[in-house]
């Protein structure tokens, strides 16, 4: 996922995406622990996607 794609989404969509990515990260960690994970690079991709979403949400938040 590219940062440009993330910036085009609304805050509600980003919130849902963040929740889905966190669930996926949990499932990937579970698979890794049980030895069933085939694509180890996916963990890194998901972590970076979570960071992109959180960064975008934080920059949109008004300064208080």
Secondary structure in CASP SS format (residue, H / E / C, confidence):
PFRMAT SS
TARGET T0000
AUTHOR 0000-0000-0000
METHOD secondary structure of the structure
MODEL  1
X C 1.00
X C 1.00
X H 1.00
X H 1.00
X H 1.00
X H 1.00
X H 1.00
X C 1.00
X C 1.00
X C 1.00
X H 1.00
X H 1.00
X H 1.00
X H 1.00
X H 1.00
X H 1.00
X H 1.00
X H 1.00
X H 1.00
X H 1.00
X H 1.00
X H 1.00
X H 1.00
X H 1.00
X H 1.00
X H 1.00
X H 1.00
X H 1.00
X H 1.00
X H 1.00
X H 1.00
X H 1.00
X H 1.00
X H 1.00
X C 1.00
X C 1.00
X C 1.00
X C 1.00
X C 1.00
X C 1.00
X H 1.00
X H 1.00
X H 1.00
X H 1.00
X H 1.00
X H 1.00
X H 1.00
X H 1.00
X H 1.00
X H 1.00
X H 1.00
X H 1.00
X H 1.00
X H 1.00
X H 1.00
X H 1.00
X H 1.00
X H 1.00
X H 1.00
X H 1.00
X C 1.00
X C 1.00
X C 1.00
X C 1.00
END
